[in-house]
């Protein structure tokens, strides 16, 4: 279990944004669109990864599981975002 956990975090640290995501976010921002991020993970998981990937500044709204009473499959998170 410990080895798997270590490998998972090592691999995660090497991840980059999926192809096309950065240009999509930049195009949306240039078009004046407000961008929201809804995640069923907690802020303690989401925030460091967005910062590491340099994507945190793109989101006008960022709601996570900690912000709502119900998560998947309940739409509360997405409706609030």
Buried (B, 14 or more C-beta within 10 A) or exposed (E): EEEEEEEEEEEEEEEEEEEEEBEBBEEEBEEEEEBEBBBBEEBEBBBEBBEEEEBBEBBEEBBBBEBBEEBEEEEBBEEEB
